[in-house]
Amino acid sequence: MRSPIITYQEDFLELCQHIRQTGVVAFDTEFVSDAGYRSELGLLQFATPDRCVAVDPLQVTSLSAWWEIMADDQTTVVVHGGQAEIRFCIQQSGLAPRQLIDIQIAEGLRCRSYPLSYSAIVERVLGIRVDSNQTRTDWLRRPLSQEQIVYALEDVSHVLQIWQTQKKWLESKNRLGWATSEFDRMITDIQDDERTPPWERISGIHRLPRRDLAAAQKLAQWREEEAAFRNRPARRILRDDLLIDLAKRRPKTVQQALATRDLNRPEYRKRIDDMLAVIDEANRIPEDQLPKRIRSQRDETSADEQVLSKLLSLALANRCAELEIAQSLVGTNRDLNELVRAVRNNDEDADTRMLSGWRGEVCGGLLRKVLDGRVSFRVSPAGSSTPLIFDDHTPPAAGK
């Protein structure tokens, strides 16, 4: 009888060979996200039609054989809420998955709730209840108990069966192409996020003038390098709010820097000299080489555009109710703001997500008509399938 957890390299390579031959595998990970610079893998779980097994990454010396499989175009990898798994693949191998399916996204195309937890999807699709009593586990601590291993394997044991049910349903509704495009979109979005400079993620950075922005960028870069070197989360090297405060004040001495109360903490104070050196470097940047100011989406969206976006949100919600599909998966406030801005600016070349692909087919026409003033809406009678009724006032084509 095979052990439910693999701890030897040769057994792991044999598993990878089995996965390649099978051509499809459910995959999940358990990890700790707040201990080091990056999330640290504590366990990998795999399920094929024949096997369900965990892999201990603290004992298996190299996982490269698996990341190569995940990034090839021969093996279908099925996950639930697989953002973390995609990031691990990109970070570990430099490659992105090619044949990835996410049952969480698939379910969002079958109902009006997204994102649903794994246990909720198992119960909804298969009518089976699963436990979720190990969510606080430290997956880096050894030894793992039998209860922890069983819990971890539960996370992949139903995935392939769920996908088979979802796939048949999506095909019957002509939505399988929608799902495929959403899987690809998730991967692309995560790839783009991995390439995003760390300073772009800092709250409040778009408000900074150019000199302060230069200081913030250099402090953020220093923080990332320090965090990577010490294998600590970047926020533990220097919190975002303190980074912004230093960039705004740009102190020249230790005493000036310590005017911010929280910088007196020992973990910050011992790095004050390094921070001052980074700020001094930013202060010496020639004026014509300073970075351009960043404009946030909120800066670019006028009050009128926000009102129109809310109106579009009503139309989108009604359309999603009609289709029994999750609105949060179809379009976000940001997507609607981009559409409003593109239409009001007559920007035909704008890359507006709501007018392209399956979204354009499903709701793009309605949203354009709303913005063009060609539809009105009213409250549906009690018992109707949707809360609103939209009346199309588009003039008939000539000759009809």
TAGI-V956172 format. One record per pair of residues at least 4 apart in sequence whose ideal C-beta (glycine too) atoms are under 8 Angstrom apart, sorted by the first residue. I is the first residue (numbers start at 1). J is the second residue. D is the distance in Angstrom with one decimal. If there is no record, write none. Layout:
BEGIN
i: <I I>
j: <J J>
d: <D D>
END
This chain:
BEGIN
i: <2 2 3 3 4 4 4 4 4 4 5 5 5 5 5 5 6 6 6 6 6 6 6 6 7 7 7 7 8 8 8 9 9 9 9 10 11 12 12 12 12 12 12 13 13 14 15 15 15 15 15 16 16 16 16 17 18 18 18 18 19 19 19 19 19 19 20 20 20 22 22 22 23 23 23 24 24 24 24 24 24 24 25 25 25 25 25 25 25 26 26 26 26 26 26 26 26 26 26 27 27 27 27 27 27 27 27 27 27 28 28 28 28 28 28 28 28 28 29 29 29 29 29 29 29 29 30 30 30 30 30 30 30 31 31 31 31 31 31 31 31 32 32 32 32 32 32 32 33 33 34 35 35 35 36 36 36 36 37 37 37 37 37 37 37 38 39 39 39 40 41 41 41 42 42 42 42 42 43 43 43 43 43 43 43 44 44 44 44 44 45 45 45 45 45 45 45 45 46 46 46 46 46 46 47 47 47 47 47 47 47 47 48 48 49 52 52 52 53 54 54 54 55 55 55 56 56 57 58 58 63 63 64 64 64 65 66 67 67 67 67 67 67 68 68 68 69 69 70 70 70 70 70 70 70 71 71 71 71 71 71 72 72 73 73 74 75 76 76 76 77 77 77 77 78 78 78 78 78 78 78 79 79 79 79 79 79 80 80 80 80 80 80 80 81 81 81 81 82 82 82 82 82 83 83 83 84 85 86 86 86 86 86 86 86 87 87 87 88 89 89 89 89 90 90 90 90 90 90 91 96 96 96 97 100 100 101 101 101 101 102 102 102 102 103 103 103 103 103 103 104 104 104 104 104 104 105 105 105 105 105 105 105 106 106 106 106 106 106 107 107 107 107 107 107 107 107 108 108 108 108 108 108 108 108 109 109 109 109 109 109 109 109 110 110 110 110 110 110 111 111 111 111 111 112 112 112 112 112 112 113 113 114 114 114 115 116 116 116 117 117 118 118 118 118 119 119 119 119 119 120 121 121 122 122 122 122 122 122 123 123 123 123 125 125 125 126 126 126 126 128 130 130 131 131 132 133 134 134 134 134 137 137 139 139 144 144 145 146 147 148 149 150 151 153 154 155 158 159 160 161 162 163 164 165 166 166 167 167 168 169 170 170 170 170 171 171 175 175 176 177 177 178 178 179 180 181 181 181 182 182 183 184 185 186 187 188 189 190 191 192 196 196 197 197 197 198 198 198 198 198 198 199 199 199 199 199 200 200 202 202 202 202 202 203 203 204 204 204 204 205 205 205 205 206 206 206 206 206 208 208 208 208 208 208 208 208 209 209 210 210 210 210 210 211 211 211 211 211 211 212 212 212 212 213 213 213 213 213 213 214 214 214 214 214 215 215 215 215 215 215 215 215 216 216 216 216 217 217 217 218 218 218 218 218 219 219 219 219 219 219 219 219 219 220 220 221 222 222 222 222 223 223 223 223 223 224 224 225 226 226 226 226 227 227 227 227 227 227 230 232 232 233 234 235 235 236 237 238 238 238 238 238 239 239 240 241 242 242 242 242 242 243 244 245 245 246 246 246 246 246 246 246 247 247 249 249 249 250 250 250 251 251 251 251 251 252 252 252 252 253 253 254 254 254 254 255 257 257 257 257 258 258 258 258 262 263 263 263 264 264 265 266 267 268 271 272 273 274 275 276 277 278 279 280 281 285 285 286 295 295 296 297 297 297 300 301 301 301 301 301 301 302 303 304 305 305 305 305 305 306 306 307 308 308 308 308 309 309 309 309 309 310 311 311 312 312 312 312 312 312 312 313 313 313 314 314 314 315 315 315 315 315 315 315 315 315 316 316 316 316 316 316 316 317 317 317 318 318 318 318 318 318 319 319 319 319 320 320 320 320 320 320 321 321 321 322 322 323 325 325 325 326 327 328 330 330 330 331 331 331 331 331 331 332 333 334 335 335 335 335 336 336 336 337 338 338 338 338 338 339 339 339 339 339 339 339 340 340 341 341 341 342 342 342 343 343 343 343 344 345 351 352 353 353 354 354 354 354 354 355 355 355 355 355 356 356 357 358 359 359 360 360 363 364 365 366 366 366 367 368 369 369 369 369 370 370 370 374 374 374 375 375 375 375 375 376 376 376 377 377 377 377 378 378 378 379 379 379 380 380 380 380 380 380 384 396>
j: <51 53 7 53 52 53 54 149 150 153 53 54 55 56 144 149 11 12 15 53 54 55 56 60 11 56 59 60 12 59 60 13 60 61 62 14 15 16 55 60 63 65 66 17 65 18 19 46 51 53 55 20 65 66 69 21 22 48 50 51 25 46 48 66 69 75 69 74 75 48 49 50 74 75 76 48 49 75 76 77 78 160 46 47 48 75 76 77 78 45 46 47 48 78 79 156 157 159 160 44 45 46 70 77 78 79 82 85 156 44 45 79 80 85 152 155 156 159 41 42 43 44 45 84 85 88 41 42 43 45 137 139 152 39 40 41 42 43 84 88 139 36 39 40 42 138 139 140 39 40 233 40 140 233 40 231 232 233 227 228 230 231 232 233 234 91 84 87 88 140 57 63 88 57 58 138 139 140 54 55 56 57 139 144 152 54 55 57 63 66 52 53 54 55 152 153 155 156 51 52 53 54 55 156 51 52 53 153 156 157 159 160 52 160 160 153 156 157 153 149 152 153 60 63 66 60 144 63 140 142 67 92 68 92 93 69 70 71 88 89 92 93 95 72 93 95 75 77 75 77 85 89 93 97 100 89 93 95 96 97 98 98 99 98 99 99 99 99 100 101 97 99 100 101 100 101 102 103 159 160 163 85 100 101 102 103 159 102 103 104 118 121 155 159 102 104 115 118 86 100 102 104 186 87 186 190 88 89 90 96 97 100 186 187 190 91 190 194 92 93 95 96 97 94 95 96 190 191 194 194 187 190 191 187 183 187 106 163 179 183 106 182 183 186 107 121 159 162 163 166 108 114 115 116 118 121 109 114 179 182 183 186 329 110 163 166 167 170 179 111 113 114 116 121 124 125 166 113 114 115 116 325 326 328 329 170 175 178 179 182 325 326 329 166 169 170 175 324 325 116 124 324 325 326 320 321 324 325 326 327 120 326 326 328 329 328 120 121 124 121 132 122 130 132 155 123 129 130 131 132 124 125 162 126 128 129 130 158 162 127 128 129 130 162 165 166 158 161 162 165 158 154 158 151 154 151 151 147 148 151 152 148 151 144 148 148 149 149 150 151 152 153 154 155 157 158 159 162 163 164 165 166 167 168 169 170 179 171 176 172 173 175 176 178 179 175 176 179 358 180 181 358 182 358 183 184 185 357 358 186 329 187 188 189 190 191 192 193 194 195 196 200 201 217 220 221 202 220 221 223 224 234 205 216 217 220 221 205 294 216 220 240 243 244 240 244 208 240 241 244 213 216 244 294 293 294 295 296 299 212 213 216 244 247 248 293 294 213 293 214 290 291 292 293 215 250 282 283 285 290 216 247 248 250 217 247 290 291 293 294 218 282 285 290 291 219 246 247 250 278 279 282 283 220 243 244 247 221 282 291 222 278 279 281 282 223 238 243 246 247 275 278 279 282 224 243 225 226 274 275 278 227 234 237 238 243 228 234 229 230 237 271 274 231 232 233 234 236 237 237 236 237 237 238 239 240 267 271 242 243 268 271 275 243 262 244 245 246 260 262 263 268 247 248 249 260 250 251 257 260 263 275 279 279 282 256 259 260 279 282 283 256 257 259 276 279 256 276 279 280 257 276 258 272 273 276 259 263 272 275 276 263 264 269 272 268 268 269 272 268 269 269 270 271 272 275 276 277 278 279 280 281 282 283 284 285 289 290 290 299 300 300 301 334 337 341 305 306 309 337 340 341 306 307 308 309 337 340 341 344 310 337 311 312 340 344 371 313 333 336 337 340 314 315 370 316 336 339 340 367 370 371 317 333 336 318 377 388 319 363 366 367 370 375 377 388 390 320 327 330 331 336 363 367 321 327 387 322 377 386 387 388 390 323 362 363 366 324 325 326 327 330 363 385 386 387 385 386 362 329 330 362 330 331 332 359 362 363 335 336 353 354 359 363 336 337 338 339 352 353 354 340 354 367 341 342 350 352 353 354 343 352 353 354 355 367 371 344 371 345 347 350 347 350 352 347 368 371 372 371 350 356 356 357 359 359 360 363 364 367 359 360 364 367 368 360 364 361 362 363 364 364 365 367 368 369 370 375 390 371 372 374 375 392 394 374 375 390 392 393 394 390 391 392 393 394 390 391 393 388 389 390 391 388 389 391 387 388 389 384 385 386 387 388 389 389 400>
d: <7.4 6.9 8.0 7.9 7.5 6.0 6.1 5.6 7.8 6.3 7.1 4.5 7.3 5.8 7.4 5.7 4.7 5.2 6.2 6.0 7.0 4.7 6.7 6.6 7.5 4.9 4.2 6.7 6.9 7.5 7.2 6.4 5.6 5.2 6.8 6.5 6.6 6.6 5.8 4.7 7.6 7.1 7.7 6.5 5.7 6.5 6.4 6.7 7.6 6.4 7.1 6.5 4.3 5.8 6.0 6.5 6.2 6.7 7.7 6.6 4.8 6.7 6.3 7.9 5.9 6.3 6.2 7.1 6.3 4.5 6.8 7.1 6.8 5.9 6.5 6.9 7.6 7.0 4.4 8.0 6.9 6.7 5.5 6.8 5.2 6.6 7.5 6.0 7.1 7.9 6.9 4.1 7.7 4.9 7.4 4.1 7.8 3.5 5.1 7.4 7.1 5.9 7.3 5.2 7.0 5.5 7.7 6.1 6.7 7.7 4.6 6.6 6.8 7.1 7.5 4.5 4.9 7.7 6.0 7.8 6.7 5.5 7.2 6.2 5.7 6.4 7.8 4.8 4.1 7.5 7.2 4.2 5.6 4.7 6.0 5.2 5.5 8.0 6.5 7.8 6.3 7.9 6.8 5.1 6.0 6.6 5.9 5.2 4.4 8.0 6.0 5.8 6.8 7.8 5.2 4.5 6.6 7.1 4.8 5.0 7.6 5.0 6.2 6.7 7.2 6.5 6.6 7.5 7.5 6.1 4.5 7.9 6.6 7.2 7.4 7.8 2.6 5.0 5.5 7.1 6.6 7.0 5.5 7.3 5.5 6.7 4.3 6.1 7.3 7.2 7.8 7.6 5.0 7.7 5.2 5.7 5.9 4.6 7.4 7.4 5.7 7.7 7.0 6.5 7.0 4.3 7.8 7.5 4.0 5.6 6.3 6.4 7.9 7.7 6.6 5.4 6.5 5.3 7.5 5.9 5.6 6.0 5.8 7.7 7.8 6.1 7.8 6.0 7.2 6.7 6.2 6.7 6.2 7.5 6.9 6.8 6.3 6.2 7.8 5.4 4.9 3.8 7.1 6.4 6.7 7.9 5.1 7.8 7.4 5.4 7.9 4.9 7.8 5.3 7.8 6.1 5.8 3.6 6.5 6.0 6.1 6.2 7.7 4.2 5.8 7.5 6.2 4.7 7.9 6.4 6.0 6.3 5.1 7.2 7.8 4.6 7.8 6.6 5.2 6.1 5.0 5.3 6.6 7.2 5.4 7.4 7.4 6.8 5.1 5.2 4.9 6.9 7.3 6.3 6.9 4.6 6.2 7.4 5.6 6.5 5.1 7.8 7.6 6.5 7.0 6.1 6.4 6.6 6.4 7.0 6.0 7.1 7.1 5.8 4.9 5.9 6.1 7.0 5.7 5.9 6.7 6.8 5.7 6.9 7.0 5.7 6.9 6.5 5.6 7.4 5.3 7.9 5.6 5.9 5.5 6.4 7.1 5.9 7.7 5.9 6.6 7.8 5.7 6.6 6.2 6.1 6.2 5.1 5.5 6.3 6.8 7.4 5.2 6.3 7.9 6.9 7.0 7.7 6.5 4.9 6.4 6.8 6.9 6.8 7.0 4.4 7.8 6.6 5.1 6.2 7.9 7.3 5.5 5.2 7.2 7.3 6.7 7.4 3.3 6.8 7.5 7.2 4.1 7.6 4.0 6.5 5.3 5.7 5.6 7.4 5.8 7.5 7.0 6.5 6.0 7.2 8.0 7.5 7.7 7.7 7.4 6.3 7.6 6.7 6.5 6.8 6.0 6.6 5.4 7.2 7.9 5.9 3.4 5.1 4.5 7.9 4.4 5.1 7.1 7.1 7.4 6.3 7.4 7.8 6.1 6.4 7.3 5.0 7.8 5.2 6.0 5.8 6.3 5.5 5.3 7.6 5.2 5.1 6.9 6.6 6.4 5.6 7.7 4.9 5.3 6.9 6.0 6.5 6.5 7.4 6.7 5.3 7.4 6.7 7.2 8.0 7.1 7.2 5.7 4.2 7.6 5.7 7.8 7.7 7.9 4.6 5.6 7.2 6.2 6.3 6.3 6.3 6.5 7.5 5.8 7.7 7.8 5.6 6.4 6.6 6.7 6.2 5.8 6.7 6.6 6.0 7.9 6.2 6.7 6.4 6.5 4.5 4.3 7.5 5.5 7.9 5.0 6.3 7.9 6.4 6.4 6.6 6.4 4.3 6.5 6.6 6.1 5.6 6.3 6.5 7.3 6.9 6.3 6.2 6.5 6.4 6.4 6.3 6.4 6.7 6.7 5.2 6.6 7.5 7.6 8.0 7.7 5.0 7.0 7.4 4.9 7.0 6.2 5.9 4.7 3.6 7.1 7.3 7.7 6.8 6.3 5.0 6.5 6.7 5.9 7.8 7.6 7.6 7.8 5.0 6.9 5.5 6.8 6.4 7.6 4.3 6.5 4.0 6.8 4.1 4.3 5.8 7.4 6.2 7.0 7.4 7.9 6.7 6.8 6.6 4.1 6.2 7.0 5.9 6.9 7.6 7.2 7.5 7.8 6.1 6.3 4.8 5.4 7.0 6.3 7.3 7.4 5.3 6.5 7.0 6.5 4.5 5.4 5.3 5.7 6.1 7.1 4.1 5.5 7.6 5.3 3.9 7.4 6.1 6.4 6.4 3.7 6.5 7.7 6.3 6.3 4.9 7.5 6.0 4.8 6.2 7.0 5.1 6.2 6.1 6.7 5.5 7.1 7.9 6.6 6.5 6.5 6.1 6.8 7.4 4.8 6.1 5.2 5.0 5.0 6.8 6.2 5.9 6.3 6.2 4.9 7.3 7.6 7.7 5.4 6.5 4.2 7.5 4.9 7.3 4.9 6.2 7.7 7.6 5.6 6.8 7.2 7.4 5.6 5.2 6.7 7.6 7.3 6.9 7.5 6.4 6.4 6.4 6.5 6.0 6.3 7.0 6.4 6.4 6.3 5.3 7.2 6.9 6.9 7.4 8.0 6.2 6.5 7.8 8.0 7.2 7.5 7.6 5.2 7.2 6.2 3.4 4.2 7.2 6.7 6.9 6.0 7.1 7.8 7.3 7.0 7.4 6.2 5.3 7.2 7.0 7.5 5.9 5.3 6.8 6.3 5.6 5.7 7.3 7.2 7.0 4.9 6.6 6.9 7.5 6.0 6.4 6.3 7.8 7.1 6.0 6.2 6.5 6.6 6.4 6.2 6.6 6.8 6.4 6.6 7.6 5.4 5.8 7.7 4.7 5.7 7.2 6.0 6.2 6.3 6.9 4.9 5.7 7.6 5.1 7.9 7.0 7.1 6.8 6.5 6.3 6.4 4.8 6.2 6.8 6.7 7.4 6.7 6.4 4.7 7.9 6.8 6.4 6.3 4.3 5.1 5.3 7.0 6.9 6.4 6.0 4.7 6.8 6.8 5.4 6.0 7.3 6.1 7.1 6.0 6.5 7.4 6.9 6.4 7.7 5.7 6.1 5.1 7.9 7.3 7.9 6.7 6.2 5.9 6.5 5.5 7.1 5.8 6.8 6.4 5.3 7.9 6.6 7.6 5.2 6.3 4.5 6.8 6.5 7.0 4.8 5.9 7.9 5.0 6.8 4.2 5.8 7.8 7.3 4.7 6.6 6.6 5.0 6.7 7.1 6.3 8.0 6.9 6.9 7.2 6.2 7.3 6.7 4.3 5.9 7.3 5.4 6.8 7.4 7.3 6.2 6.5 6.6 7.8 5.0 5.3 6.4 6.8 7.9 6.3 6.2 7.1 5.5 7.0 7.6 6.3 5.0 8.0 4.6 6.7 6.3 7.6 6.1 6.9 6.0 7.5 7.6 4.5 3.6 4.9 7.9 7.0 4.9 8.0 7.8 7.7 7.6 6.8 7.9 6.3 5.4 7.1 6.8 6.0 5.9 7.3 4.6 4.4 7.7 7.3 5.1 7.7 7.5 5.9 6.1 6.3 3.5 7.8 5.7 6.3 6.4 6.5 7.1 6.8 6.6 6.0 4.2 4.6 6.6 6.6 7.7 5.6 8.0 6.7 5.3 4.8 5.0 6.2 5.4 6.3 8.0 7.3 5.1 6.6 4.9 6.4 4.8 7.1 7.0 5.4 7.3 7.1 6.4 7.6 3.5 8.0 5.8 5.7 5.9 5.1 7.5 4.8>
END
